[in-house]
Amino acid sequence: MDSTEKSFAFVQETSKLMVTLGTGFIAFTVTLSKESSAFTLTTPWEKCTWIASSILMLLSVGCGIWTFLGLTTVLEPRTIKTGYQPSIRNPKVKIPFACQIISLGISVFFFVLYGLGKVLA
């Protein structure tokens, strides 16, 4: 396996992991919100951080799917130009992957803010 194949494999596995984390997070919080009083949204701050975290997590999962589609397009383009070399630096992969990482990170940040608000209240 050469370095190009490894780079595609790493991007694919990382994106898969983030999609798994995102869907697990969503399932976990939805399940606990029905069962636990710790997820009761009482203040506007809690509502805003919870909603922002949830929306960004869904966005992260969507960007993960977009990343997979970009990987597929780059690896198997409609028309192959002379000297074409697939790369993870292609904007069709790079942009959705960056969006996925950023939205996941910001979502976790908002969820931590929500948790701190609960602990400090």
C-alpha positions as CSV (number, residue, x, y, z in Angstrom):
1,M,0.0,0.0,0.0
2,D,1.5,3.3,-1.1
3,S,1.2,6.6,0.7
4,T,-1.7,7.8,-1.4
5,E,-3.7,4.7,-0.5
6,K,-2.8,5.1,3.1
7,S,-3.9,8.7,3.1
8,F,-7.3,7.9,1.7
9,A,-7.6,5.0,4.2
10,F,-6.8,7.4,7.1
11,V,-9.3,10.1,6.0
12,Q,-12.0,7.4,5.5
13,E,-11.4,5.9,9.0
14,T,-11.2,9.2,10.7
15,S,-14.4,10.4,9.1
16,K,-16.1,7.1,9.9
17,L,-15.0,7.5,13.6
18,M,-16.4,11.0,13.7
19,V,-19.7,9.9,12.2
20,T,-19.9,7.1,14.7
21,L,-19.1,9.5,17.6
22,G,-21.7,12.0,16.3
23,T,-24.5,9.5,15.9
24,G,-23.6,7.9,19.3
25,F,-23.7,11.3,21.0
26,I,-27.1,12.1,19.5
27,A,-28.5,8.7,20.5
28,F,-27.0,9.0,24.0
29,T,-28.3,12.5,24.7
30,V,-31.8,11.8,23.3
31,T,-32.1,8.7,25.4
32,L,-30.9,10.4,28.6
33,S,-32.9,13.5,28.0
34,K,-36.1,11.4,28.5
35,E,-34.7,9.5,31.5
36,S,-32.7,12.0,33.5
37,S,-33.4,15.3,35.2
38,A,-29.8,16.3,34.4
39,F,-30.9,17.1,30.9
40,T,-33.8,19.4,31.9
41,L,-33.4,22.7,30.0
42,T,-34.3,25.4,32.5
43,T,-32.5,28.6,31.4
44,P,-32.1,30.3,28.0
45,W,-28.3,29.7,28.2
46,E,-28.9,25.9,28.6
47,K,-31.3,25.8,25.8
48,C,-29.0,27.8,23.5
49,T,-25.9,25.6,24.2
50,W,-28.0,22.4,23.9
51,I,-29.5,23.4,20.6
52,A,-26.2,24.7,19.2
53,S,-24.5,21.5,20.2
54,S,-27.2,19.2,18.7
55,I,-27.4,21.1,15.4
56,L,-23.6,21.2,15.0
57,M,-23.4,17.4,15.8
58,L,-26.0,16.7,13.1
59,L,-24.1,19.0,10.7
60,S,-20.9,17.0,11.5
61,V,-22.6,13.7,10.7
62,G,-23.9,15.3,7.4
63,C,-20.4,16.5,6.5
64,G,-19.1,13.0,7.2
65,I,-21.5,11.6,4.6
66,W,-20.4,14.4,2.3
67,T,-16.8,13.4,2.9
68,F,-17.5,9.8,1.9
69,L,-19.1,11.0,-1.3
70,G,-16.2,13.3,-2.0
71,L,-13.7,10.4,-1.5
72,T,-15.8,8.3,-4.0
73,T,-15.8,11.1,-6.6
74,V,-12.0,11.7,-6.3
75,L,-11.2,8.0,-6.5
76,E,-13.5,7.3,-9.4
77,P,-14.1,10.5,-11.4
78,R,-16.5,10.6,-14.3
79,T,-13.8,11.5,-16.8
80,I,-10.1,10.7,-16.1
81,K,-7.7,13.3,-17.4
82,T,-4.2,12.4,-18.5
83,G,-1.9,12.2,-15.6
84,Y,-4.8,12.4,-13.0
85,Q,-3.6,11.5,-9.5
86,P,-6.3,11.2,-6.8
87,S,-5.5,13.1,-3.7
88,I,-7.1,13.9,-0.3
89,R,-6.1,17.5,-0.9
90,N,-8.8,17.7,-3.6
91,P,-11.4,20.3,-2.5
92,K,-14.1,17.6,-2.9
93,V,-12.5,15.8,0.1
94,K,-10.7,18.6,1.9
95,I,-13.7,21.0,2.3
96,P,-16.3,18.5,3.7
97,F,-13.6,16.8,5.9
98,A,-12.6,20.2,7.4
99,C,-16.3,21.1,7.9
100,Q,-16.8,17.8,9.7
101,I,-13.9,18.3,12.0
102,I,-14.8,21.9,12.8
103,S,-18.5,21.3,13.5
104,L,-17.7,18.3,15.7
105,G,-15.2,20.3,17.7
106,I,-17.5,23.3,18.2
107,S,-20.4,20.9,19.1
108,V,-18.3,19.3,21.8
109,F,-17.3,22.7,23.0
110,F,-21.0,23.8,23.3
111,F,-21.8,20.6,25.1
112,V,-19.0,21.2,27.6
113,L,-20.4,24.7,28.2
114,Y,-23.8,23.2,28.8
115,G,-22.3,20.7,31.3
116,L,-20.3,23.5,33.1
117,G,-23.5,25.5,33.3
118,K,-25.2,22.5,35.0
119,V,-22.4,21.9,37.4
120,L,-21.9,25.6,38.4
121,A,-25.6,26.3,38.7
